[in-house]
Amino acid sequence: MSNITDSQRLILQLLIFPESYDHIRLETGLSTGVVRDDLITLMHKNMIEVFESQSGTVGTKVRHFDNDHPEDFFYRATKSGLGAMRK
């Protein structure tokens, strides 16, 4: 299992249920760039799932993620991501 950074662990702790990008930023206090980069890394490690935002609510799981607009999505930890928090 991949090692995760402290900031990635902080983000994963919020993602037991789907959460918006703005909620993640607000709750973690991390900078915009750190949150964006960590979400992309966690996604590539299959530790989070990404969902469309449909009128501010969670929509369907996405196949294409727009790196330039992370605020347009919701995020939720996968089983692998939840397991990585325990390490």
C-alpha positions, 0 to 999 in steps of 0.5 A: 500500500502506498504511503500518504502525506500528512495533508493527504491523510487529513483530506482522506479523513473528511472523505468517508462521505462525499464532500465538495472541494470547497468543504475540503479546503475549509475544513483542512485549512490547506491551500488551494494548490495543496488540496488540488494536488493531493486530490489528483494524487489520491485519485491516481492512487485509487484512494478516492472516487470523483463524482460530478456535481449536479446542482450542488449535490453528488451526481454520477461517478466521473470518467474524466476529471478536469484538473483545472476545475476541481471545485466542480466535483465531489470526492469520497475515499475508497476502501483503499483510501480508508485503509491508508489512513490507518497506517 
